[in-house]
C-alpha cells in the first residue's frame, strides 16, 4: 500500500485526526540513527561538508516486529519543512557527485519524509507544503536522468513516486476546497497556496503553486483521461489560468492525434511543464511518424527533413534522420515514408535532455519558481 492510499484510509476512518502521533525529534536525523550510522560508517558523502556533518534521516522499510510510531524518532512538521529546504536548496548545489548519485540520496531522504508524514497523520494543509517540492524534484530529475541506463536510474520507479505525490497533493487540495465550501469561506484557494512558502533565505524560496501542479498532472499523464475529467471539475477561475489551459489544450490535441499542434503549443510551456512534456515527446514522435508512414506513403514523393523537424519538435535535421532510420524509414535530406517500412517492434528512443541549456535555469530556480495565474507562462 502506498503512502497516499494509507493517507486516504486514515482520512476516512478518522476525519478529525484524533489518533495522530506528534513527533518530538527536532533534528533532521534522530540521535539513535545518527549514533548507529556514524559507528557503522554509513554516513553518506552528501551529508559531509568539510569538517561538519549534517545527517538526514534515511528511509527504512517497516518490519513486522518493529514499531516505527515512536515520537522521539519522528520529526514534526517544522523539522520536515526545514529538512526539505536543506535537501532541495542546499544539497542540490553539490557538484562533487554524479547527478544519479545525488538523485538516489535525495529520493531516499524524501521517502523518509513521506514516511514521517504518514505515521504522524499530518493534516492536508501541512502535507501540501511538503509534497509540492517533491513533485518538482521527481519531474525535474526524471527529465535530467532520462538518458541514463537502468542501473543508474529507474524511470518507472520515479514515475511511481511522482504520481503518488501528485495524487496525495491533489487529494489534500480537494479536502481543503471542501472545507472552505462547508465553512462558507470566500478566500481564494489559489491565493492561499501562493502565500505558502518554505523560507530559506530572501533570495530563494520553495513555492507552493496549485496551478503548476494541476498542469503537471495533465502533462505527466497525456494518455490518461482522468486528469482531463479532473480539469472539468475545477473552479472557473482555476481553469482559466493560462498555463493550466495550455496543458489542457495540449492534452486534447494529443487525444485527437493532432501532434503538430501539440508540438507547436509546447513551445509556450514553463520550465517544469516543459520537462514533463519532453519525457513524452519520443512517444509522440513515434506515433506521428507511424501515422505519416501511412498518410504520406509513396514510392516517388518525399517530405523534406526540415519540415518534419518543425512539425514534431526535433532538435535538428540529424535527429530527424536518425529517428526515422531507427524506425525503418529512409531519410537523407528528405524522408521517404512507406507504410510497410515502419518498424513498431523497435525500442522507443530515449528523450534528449537540453532543458538546462535551453532555459538557462539552475536546479534551485527550477525547484522554486512560481507561475502567476494571470500572466502568460512563457519562459
C-alpha positions, -999 to +999 in steps of 0.1 A: +000+000+000+013+034-010+015+064+015-012+080-005-036+051-001-028+048+036-035+086+040-069+082+023-078+053+046-068+075+076-090+104+065-120+081+060-116+063+094-106+093+115-115+126+097-108+146+128-073+131+132-079+123+169-054+095+169-024+113+154+011+109+168+032+140+174+069+137+167+094+150+192+126+148+172+138+183+164+168+173+144+169+162+108+181+128+119+172+111+152+201+108+176+197+070+177+201+067+139+230+092+140+249+072+165+243+039+147+253+052+112+284+070+125+295+039+144+289+017+113+304+041+088+272+047+070+274+084+067+267+095+031+292+117+012+264+143+007+260+145+045+295+157+049+307+192+041+342+199+051+347+193+089+309+194+095+283+167+092+246+171+087+229+137+087+194+134+074+171+105+084+172+078+059+143+057+047+139+022+062+112-004+055+089-013+083+094-048+097+067-070+112+083-069+146+093-032+147+074-002+160+080+029+139+054+051+157+078+063+183+076+101+189+113+105+195+121+090+161+095+112+142+102+147+130+073+172+134+062+194+105+085+223+112+115+200+111+103+182+080+099+216+063+134+226+073+147+192+060+132+197+026+147+232+024+181+217+032+178+189+007+164+208-023+180+242-018+214+232-003+223+196-011+213+201-048+241+227-051+268+200-046+288+191-077+312+166-063+290+136-071+272+124-102+236+135-108+224+099-104+241+097-070+225+130-060+191+117-071+194+084-051+204+103-019+176+129-022+150+103-032+158+081-002+156+111+022+123+124+007+108+089+011+117+091+048+099+124+050+068+109+035+071+081+059+071+105+089+042+124+073+021+092+071+029+079+106+021+113+122-010+117+100-002+153+092-032+175+082-037+183+045-025+219+047+009+207+060+011+178+036+006+202+007+036+223+017+058+192+018+046+173-012+048+202-038+086+204-037+088+166-040+067+167-072+091+193-087+120+171-077+107+140-094+097+159-126+130+176-130+153+147-121+131+123-142+139+146-171+176+151-164+183+114-159+161+101-186+191+092-208+208+072-181+210+034-180+186+014-159+214+006-135+218+043-127+181+055-128+148+037-129+122+060-147+093+036-139+100+038-102+105+076-104+071+079-122+055+058-094+068+081-067+058+112-088+022+100-093+020+091-056+030+126-046+007+142-072-024+123-062-017+129-025-012+166-031-044+170-052-064+149-027-053+173+000-063+202-022-098+187-026-101+183+012-092+219+018-115+230-010-143+211+006-136+227+040-137+262+026-171+254+010-185+239+041-173+268+063-185+293+036-151+309+034-147+332+004-109+331+003-095+320-030-076+287-025-051+297-052-042+328-032-038+306-001-013+284-019+007+314-033+011+327+003+027+294+015+065+294+012+093+273+027+117+301+037+154+295+034+167+330+026+152+360+009+169+352-024+152+318-030+121+301-016+103+268-023+069+280-035+036+261-035+018+266-067-015+247-073-019+259-109+015+244-118+007+211-100-026+207-119-008+214-152+019+189-144-007+163-135-022+166-170+012+167-188+026+137-169-004+116-180-011+127-215-025+092-224-049+092-194-084+106-194-086+111-156-066+144-154-089+158-181-120+148-161-105+164-130-098+196-150-135+199-159-145+198-122-122+227-112-135+261-104-137+285-134-110+309-120-085+280-118-094+265-152-089+299-168-052+302-157-031+304-189-007+276-180-034+251-170-055+260-200-024+254-222-018+220-206-055+211-212-053+221-249-021+201-254-038+170-239-069+174-261-048+179-292-029+148-283-061+127-279-073+139-313-040+129-329-030+164-338+006+160-329+018+190-349-005+213-328+008+196-296+044+204-306+035+240-315+017+246-282+046+230-262+068+260-271+049+281-246+054+257-216+072+269-185+104+250-173+089+222-153+060+216-176+085+215-205+104+188-186+072+168-182+062+171-218+097+164-231+096+129-215+065+122-236+079+137-268+096+105-281+063+086-277+045+114-296+071+114-324+069+077-328+031+078-331+033+107-355+059+090-377+038+059-378+008+078-389+028+097-415+043+065-429+007+056-439-006+091-448+025+101-469+033+066-482+047+070-517+074+055-539+082+088-555+071+117-532+091+126-501+089+151-472+118+174-465+137+167-433+134+203-422+096+202-424+094+171-402+118+188-378+094+218-374+063+196-372+075+173-345+098+195-324+131+177-333+163+194-322+180+191-356+177+176-390+202+150-379+179+139-351+151+135-376+172+113-399+185+091-370+150+087-356+134+079-389+162+053-396+157+038-362+121+031-371+130+017-405+123+048-427+148+061-452+160+096-446+188+116-462+178+152-466+143+141-472+121+114-456+107+085-477+075+074-459+064+039-466+037+021-446+053-012-450+087+000-438+078+014-404+091-008-376+068-009-345+089-036-327+120-015-320+127+001-287+115+037-280+142+063-283+151+080-250+144+117-245+171+142-251+179+165-221+187+200-231+165+219-207+194+234-188+209+249-219+176+259-234+160+275-203+192+286-185+179+278-151+197+263-121+182+234-101+175+259-073+154+281-097+136+251-112+125+239-077+114+273-065+098+294-093+061+301-093+036+307-121+013+337-119-022+326-129-029+359-147+002+360-168+014+340-198+035+311-188+062+317-214+098+313-202 
